[in-house]
Amino acid sequence: MLEVRKLAFWGKDLTMIKQASRAIENMTARERRVQRAKYARRNKMHLIDKLLNELEMLNLADQRQMPPVLSVAINKVIEESPEVTVLAQAKPASVMEAMDALYEIQDSLMYNQIEDE
């Protein structure tokens, strides 16, 4: 009889241990998703900073048109950004338009970061 009680007791313990293990795994997976999202946001912010720096250099040199490579990179960021309003989704034709669109994306990313924390 004592053996049966021990088995029943250990069975409950094993069930509780399995449940705890699953809960930890779920929590760890969620934390990994959150961490990946944070890194993705940081990387996007870093890219936008680099692009804005390039645009600022063009602006200081009184250049109104963007080099094709820079234009492609900016258009890619804009296309991949759901944060951009419909007006800014059009491909920017000038340095200032590109800067405005990137600032809008950057502001949105910073605002969402504050909300997430």
Backbone as JSON Lines, residues from 0, in Angstrom:
{"i":0,"aa":"M","n":[0.82,-1.19,0.0],"ca":[0.0,0.0,0.0],"c":[0.87,1.26,0.0]}
{"i":1,"aa":"L","n":[1.93,1.18,0.76],"ca":[2.84,2.32,0.81],"c":[3.47,2.57,-0.55]}
{"i":2,"aa":"E","n":[3.8,1.51,-1.29],"ca":[4.37,1.63,-2.63],"c":[3.39,2.33,-3.58]}
{"i":3,"aa":"V","n":[2.12,2.0,-3.49],"ca":[1.11,2.61,-4.34],"c":[1.01,4.1,-4.05]}
{"i":4,"aa":"R","n":[1.05,4.46,-2.77],"ca":[1.0,5.87,-2.39],"c":[2.22,6.62,-2.93]}
{"i":5,"aa":"K","n":[3.38,6.0,-2.83],"ca":[4.6,6.63,-3.34],"c":[4.49,6.86,-4.84]}
{"i":6,"aa":"L","n":[4.01,5.86,-5.56],"ca":[3.87,6.0,-7.0],"c":[2.88,7.11,-7.36]}
{"i":7,"aa":"A","n":[1.78,7.14,-6.64],"ca":[0.79,8.19,-6.89],"c":[1.39,9.57,-6.59]}
{"i":8,"aa":"F","n":[2.15,9.66,-5.52],"ca":[2.78,10.92,-5.13],"c":[3.8,11.35,-6.19]}
{"i":9,"aa":"W","n":[4.64,10.4,-6.62],"ca":[5.64,10.72,-7.64],"c":[4.99,11.05,-8.98]}
{"i":10,"aa":"G","n":[3.89,10.41,-9.27],"ca":[3.18,10.71,-10.52],"c":[2.7,12.15,-10.54]}
{"i":11,"aa":"K","n":[2.18,12.62,-9.4],"ca":[1.74,14.01,-9.31],"c":[2.93,14.96,-9.41]}
{"i":12,"aa":"D","n":[4.02,14.58,-8.77],"ca":[5.22,15.41,-8.84],"c":[5.74,15.5,-10.27]}
{"i":13,"aa":"L","n":[5.75,14.37,-10.98],"ca":[6.22,14.38,-12.35],"c":[5.33,15.25,-13.23]}
{"i":14,"aa":"T","n":[4.04,15.17,-13.01],"ca":[3.11,16.01,-13.78],"c":[3.39,17.49,-13.5]}
{"i":15,"aa":"M","n":[3.58,17.82,-12.25],"ca":[3.87,19.21,-11.89],"c":[5.21,19.65,-12.48]}
{"i":16,"aa":"I","n":[6.19,18.76,-12.46],"ca":[7.5,19.09,-13.02],"c":[7.38,19.31,-14.52]}
{"i":17,"aa":"K","n":[6.63,18.46,-15.21],"ca":[6.43,18.62,-16.64],"c":[5.72,19.94,-16.95]}
{"i":18,"aa":"Q","n":[4.72,20.26,-16.15],"ca":[3.99,21.52,-16.37],"c":[4.92,22.71,-16.16]}
{"i":19,"aa":"A","n":[5.72,22.64,-15.12],"ca":[6.67,23.73,-14.85],"c":[7.68,23.84,-15.98]}
{"i":20,"aa":"S","n":[8.15,22.69,-16.45],"ca":[9.11,22.68,-17.55],"c":[8.52,23.31,-18.8]}
{"i":21,"aa":"R","n":[7.29,22.97,-19.13],"ca":[6.62,23.56,-20.3],"c":[6.44,25.06,-20.13]}
{"i":22,"aa":"A","n":[6.08,25.47,-18.93],"ca":[5.89,26.9,-18.68],"c":[7.21,27.65,-18.87]}
{"i":23,"aa":"I","n":[8.3,27.06,-18.41],"ca":[9.62,27.69,-18.57],"c":[9.99,27.74,-20.04]}
{"i":24,"aa":"E","n":[9.74,26.66,-20.77],"ca":[10.05,26.65,-22.2],"c":[9.24,27.72,-22.94]}
{"i":25,"aa":"N","n":[7.96,27.84,-22.61],"ca":[7.12,28.86,-23.25],"c":[7.62,30.26,-22.92]}
{"i":26,"aa":"M","n":[8.01,30.48,-21.68],"ca":[8.52,31.78,-21.26],"c":[9.82,32.09,-21.98]}
{"i":27,"aa":"T","n":[10.69,31.1,-22.08],"ca":[11.96,31.29,-22.76],"c":[11.75,31.61,-24.24]}
{"i":28,"aa":"A","n":[10.83,30.91,-24.88],"ca":[10.54,31.17,-26.29],"c":[9.99,32.58,-26.46]}
{"i":29,"aa":"R","n":[9.12,33.01,-25.57],"ca":[8.56,34.37,-25.64],"c":[9.66,35.4,-25.45]}
{"i":30,"aa":"E","n":[10.55,35.15,-24.48],"ca":[11.65,36.08,-24.25],"c":[12.58,36.16,-25.46]}
{"i":31,"aa":"R","n":[12.8,35.03,-26.13],"ca":[13.62,35.04,-27.35],"c":[12.96,35.86,-28.44]}
{"i":32,"aa":"R","n":[11.63,35.73,-28.6],"ca":[10.92,36.53,-29.6],"c":[11.02,38.02,-29.29]}
{"i":33,"aa":"V","n":[10.86,38.36,-28.02],"ca":[10.97,39.77,-27.61],"c":[12.37,40.28,-27.88]}
{"i":34,"aa":"Q","n":[13.37,39.48,-27.55],"ca":[14.76,39.87,-27.76],"c":[15.06,40.07,-29.24]}
{"i":35,"aa":"R","n":[14.56,39.15,-30.08],"ca":[14.77,39.28,-31.53],"c":[14.12,40.56,-32.05]}
{"i":36,"aa":"A","n":[12.94,40.86,-31.55],"ca":[12.25,42.08,-31.98],"c":[13.03,43.32,-31.58]}
{"i":37,"aa":"K","n":[13.59,43.31,-30.38],"ca":[14.39,44.45,-29.93],"c":[15.62,44.63,-30.8]}
{"i":38,"aa":"Y","n":[16.31,43.52,-31.09],"ca":[17.51,43.62,-31.93],"c":[17.15,44.07,-33.34]}
{"i":39,"aa":"A","n":[16.04,43.59,-33.86],"ca":[15.62,44.01,-35.21],"c":[15.34,45.51,-35.21]}
{"i":40,"aa":"R","n":[14.69,46.0,-34.17],"ca":[14.4,47.43,-34.08],"c":[15.7,48.22,-33.98]}
{"i":41,"aa":"R","n":[16.62,47.76,-33.15],"ca":[17.91,48.46,-33.01],"c":[18.67,48.48,-34.33]}
{"i":42,"aa":"N","n":[18.7,47.35,-35.01],"ca":[19.41,47.27,-36.28],"c":[18.78,48.2,-37.32]}
{"i":43,"aa":"K","n":[17.46,48.26,-37.32],"ca":[16.79,49.16,-38.26],"c":[17.09,50.62,-37.92]}
{"i":44,"aa":"M","n":[17.1,50.94,-36.64],"ca":[17.44,52.3,-36.21],"c":[18.87,52.65,-36.63]}
{"i":45,"aa":"H","n":[19.77,51.7,-36.47],"ca":[21.17,51.92,-36.85],"c":[21.27,52.18,-38.36]}
{"i":46,"aa":"L","n":[20.58,51.37,-39.15],"ca":[20.58,51.57,-40.6],"c":[20.02,52.93,-40.97]}
{"i":47,"aa":"I","n":[18.91,53.3,-40.35],"ca":[18.3,54.6,-40.63],"c":[19.26,55.73,-40.27]}
{"i":48,"aa":"D","n":[19.96,55.6,-39.15],"ca":[20.95,56.62,-38.75],"c":[22.04,56.76,-39.81]}
{"i":49,"aa":"K","n":[22.5,55.63,-40.33],"ca":[23.54,55.68,-41.36],"c":[23.02,56.35,-42.63]}
{"i":50,"aa":"L","n":[21.8,56.0,-43.02],"ca":[21.21,56.61,-44.22],"c":[20.98,58.11,-44.03]}
{"i":51,"aa":"L","n":[20.5,58.48,-42.85],"ca":[20.29,59.91,-42.57],"c":[21.62,60.68,-42.6]}
{"i":52,"aa":"N","n":[22.67,60.05,-42.12],"ca":[23.99,60.69,-42.15],"c":[24.42,60.93,-43.6]}
{"i":53,"aa":"E","n":[24.23,59.93,-44.45],"ca":[24.56,60.1,-45.87],"c":[23.73,61.22,-46.5]}
{"i":54,"aa":"L","n":[22.45,61.23,-46.18],"ca":[21.58,62.28,-46.72],"c":[21.98,63.66,-46.22]}
{"i":55,"aa":"E","n":[22.38,63.74,-44.97],"ca":[22.81,65.02,-44.41],"c":[24.07,65.52,-45.12]}
{"i":56,"aa":"M","n":[24.98,64.61,-45.42],"ca":[26.19,65.0,-46.16],"c":[25.82,65.54,-47.55]}
{"i":57,"aa":"L","n":[24.88,64.89,-48.21],"ca":[24.41,65.38,-49.51],"c":[23.75,66.75,-49.37]}
{"i":58,"aa":"N","n":[22.96,66.9,-48.32],"ca":[22.27,68.17,-48.08],"c":[23.27,69.3,-47.83]}
{"i":59,"aa":"L","n":[24.3,69.01,-47.03],"ca":[25.33,70.03,-46.76],"c":[26.1,70.41,-48.01]}
{"i":60,"aa":"A","n":[26.21,69.45,-48.95],"ca":[26.9,69.73,-50.21],"c":[25.94,70.3,-51.26]}
{"i":61,"aa":"D","n":[24.74,70.67,-50.82],"ca":[23.71,71.23,-51.71],"c":[23.34,70.31,-52.86]}
{"i":62,"aa":"Q","n":[23.43,69.02,-52.62],"ca":[22.99,68.03,-53.6],"c":[21.51,67.77,-53.37]}
{"i":63,"aa":"R","n":[20.72,67.8,-54.42],"ca":[19.28,67.57,-54.28],"c":[18.88,66.16,-54.68]}
{"i":64,"aa":"Q","n":[19.7,65.54,-55.51],"ca":[19.4,64.18,-55.97],"c":[20.29,63.18,-55.23]}
{"i":65,"aa":"M","n":[19.73,61.99,-55.06],"ca":[20.46,60.93,-54.35],"c":[21.15,60.02,-55.36]}
{"i":66,"aa":"P","n":[22.32,59.51,-54.99],"ca":[22.95,58.48,-55.82],"c":[22.04,57.25,-55.88]}
{"i":67,"aa":"P","n":[22.07,56.52,-56.98],"ca":[21.17,55.36,-57.13],"c":[21.29,54.33,-56.0]}
{"i":68,"aa":"V","n":[22.5,54.05,-55.54],"ca":[22.68,53.05,-54.48],"c":[21.99,53.5,-53.2]}
{"i":69,"aa":"L","n":[22.13,54.76,-52.86],"ca":[21.48,55.3,-51.66],"c":[19.96,55.31,-51.83]}
{"i":70,"aa":"S","n":[19.51,55.68,-53.0],"ca":[18.08,55.7,-53.28],"c":[17.46,54.31,-53.13]}
{"i":71,"aa":"V","n":[18.14,53.29,-53.64],"ca":[17.65,51.91,-53.52],"c":[17.57,51.5,-52.06]}
{"i":72,"aa":"A","n":[18.61,51.82,-51.28],"ca":[18.63,51.45,-49.85],"c":[17.49,52.13,-49.09]}
{"i":73,"aa":"I","n":[17.26,53.39,-49.39],"ca":[16.19,54.14,-48.72],"c":[14.82,53.59,-49.12]}
{"i":74,"aa":"N","n":[14.64,53.33,-50.4],"ca":[13.36,52.77,-50.85],"c":[13.08,51.42,-50.21]}
{"i":75,"aa":"K","n":[14.11,50.63,-50.01],"ca":[13.93,49.32,-49.37],"c":[13.47,49.49,-47.92]}
{"i":76,"aa":"V","n":[14.08,50.41,-47.2],"ca":[13.67,50.67,-45.82],"c":[12.22,51.15,-45.78]}
{"i":77,"aa":"I","n":[11.86,52.03,-46.69],"ca":[10.5,52.56,-46.72],"c":[9.5,51.44,-47.02]}
{"i":78,"aa":"E","n":[9.82,50.61,-48.01],"ca":[8.92,49.52,-48.39],"c":[8.72,48.51,-47.25]}
{"i":79,"aa":"E","n":[9.75,48.3,-46.45],"ca":[9.69,47.33,-45.37],"c":[9.15,47.92,-44.07]}
{"i":80,"aa":"S","n":[8.68,49.14,-44.11],"ca":[8.25,49.83,-42.9],"c":[6.76,50.08,-42.9]}
{"i":81,"aa":"P","n":[6.02,49.31,-42.11],"ca":[4.58,49.56,-42.01],"c":[4.29,50.87,-41.28]}
{"i":82,"aa":"E","n":[5.3,51.45,-40.66],"ca":[5.11,52.69,-39.89],"c":[4.9,53.91,-40.78]}
{"i":83,"aa":"V","n":[5.26,53.8,-42.04],"ca":[5.22,54.95,-42.94],"c":[3.78,55.24,-43.36]}
{"i":84,"aa":"T","n":[3.44,56.51,-43.36],"ca":[2.1,56.89,-43.82],"c":[2.0,56.7,-45.33]}
{"i":85,"aa":"V","n":[0.8,56.71,-45.82],"ca":[0.55,56.51,-47.26],"c":[1.28,57.57,-48.08]}
{"i":86,"aa":"L","n":[1.32,58.8,-47.57],"ca":[1.98,59.88,-48.32],"c":[3.47,59.64,-48.47]}
{"i":87,"aa":"A","n":[4.1,59.07,-47.45],"ca":[5.54,58.87,-47.48],"c":[5.93,57.57,-48.19]}
{"i":88,"aa":"Q","n":[4.97,56.73,-48.53],"ca":[5.3,55.46,-49.17],"c":[5.75,55.64,-50.61]}
{"i":89,"aa":"A","n":[5.43,56.76,-51.21],"ca":[5.93,57.03,-52.55],"c":[7.44,57.19,-52.47]}
{"i":90,"aa":"K","n":[8.12,56.78,-53.52],"ca":[9.58,56.87,-53.52],"c":[10.0,58.34,-53.49]}
{"i":91,"aa":"P","n":[10.84,58.68,-52.51],"ca":[11.26,60.08,-52.41],"c":[12.07,60.51,-53.63]}
{"i":92,"aa":"A","n":[11.76,61.7,-54.12],"ca":[12.43,62.21,-55.31],"c":[13.63,63.08,-54.96]}
{"i":93,"aa":"S","n":[13.69,63.54,-53.72],"ca":[14.78,64.44,-53.34],"c":[15.37,64.0,-52.0]}
{"i":94,"aa":"V","n":[16.49,64.62,-51.69],"ca":[17.17,64.34,-50.42],"c":[16.25,64.69,-49.26]}
{"i":95,"aa":"M","n":[15.59,65.82,-49.32],"ca":[14.73,66.26,-48.21],"c":[13.53,65.32,-48.03]}
{"i":96,"aa":"E","n":[12.94,64.89,-49.13],"ca":[11.81,63.95,-49.02],"c":[12.26,62.64,-48.39]}
{"i":97,"aa":"A","n":[13.44,62.17,-48.76],"ca":[13.97,60.93,-48.18],"c":[14.22,61.11,-46.69]}
{"i":98,"aa":"M","n":[14.77,62.25,-46.31],"ca":[15.03,62.52,-44.9],"c":[13.72,62.54,-44.11]}
{"i":99,"aa":"D","n":[12.72,63.2,-44.67],"ca":[11.41,63.26,-43.99],"c":[10.84,61.86,-43.77]}
{"i":100,"aa":"A","n":[10.91,61.01,-44.79],"ca":[10.37,59.66,-44.67],"c":[11.14,58.85,-43.63]}
{"i":101,"aa":"L","n":[12.47,58.96,-43.64],"ca":[13.27,58.22,-42.66],"c":[13.04,58.72,-41.23]}
{"i":102,"aa":"Y","n":[12.89,60.04,-41.08],"ca":[12.59,60.57,-39.74],"c":[11.24,60.07,-39.24]}
{"i":103,"aa":"E","n":[10.29,59.96,-40.14],"ca":[8.97,59.45,-39.75],"c":[9.08,58.0,-39.26]}
{"i":104,"aa":"I","n":[9.82,57.2,-39.99],"ca":[10.01,55.8,-39.59],"c":[10.74,55.74,-38.25]}
{"i":105,"aa":"Q","n":[11.78,56.53,-38.12],"ca":[12.56,56.54,-36.89],"c":[11.71,56.96,-35.69]}
{"i":106,"aa":"D","n":[10.91,58.01,-35.86],"ca":[10.02,58.45,-34.78],"c":[9.06,57.34,-34.36]}
{"i":107,"aa":"S","n":[8.51,56.67,-35.35],"ca":[7.58,55.58,-35.07],"c":[8.26,54.45,-34.32]}
{"i":108,"aa":"L","n":[9.47,54.1,-34.71],"ca":[10.21,53.04,-34.03],"c":[10.51,53.42,-32.59]}
{"i":109,"aa":"M","n":[10.88,54.67,-32.36],"ca":[11.17,55.11,-30.99],"c":[9.9,55.13,-30.15]}
{"i":110,"aa":"Y","n":[8.8,55.57,-30.74],"ca":[7.53,55.6,-30.01],"c":[7.09,54.19,-29.64]}
{"i":111,"aa":"N","n":[7.21,53.24,-30.59],"ca":[6.85,51.85,-30.31],"c":[7.76,51.23,-29.26]}
{"i":112,"aa":"Q","n":[9.01,51.63,-29.25],"ca":[9.94,51.11,-28.25],"c":[9.52,51.54,-26.85]}
{"i":113,"aa":"I","n":[9.1,52.77,-26.71],"ca":[8.65,53.27,-25.42],"c":[7.4,52.51,-24.96]}
{"i":114,"aa":"E","n":[6.48,52.26,-25.9],"ca":[5.26,51.52,-25.57],"c":[5.58,50.09,-25.13]}
{"i":115,"aa":"D","n":[6.57,49.45,-25.78],"ca":[6.91,48.06,-25.49],"c":[7.56,47.9,-24.13]}
{"i":116,"aa":"E","n":[8.22,48.95,-23.66],"ca":[8.94,48.85,-22.38],"c":[8.02,49.19,-21.27]}
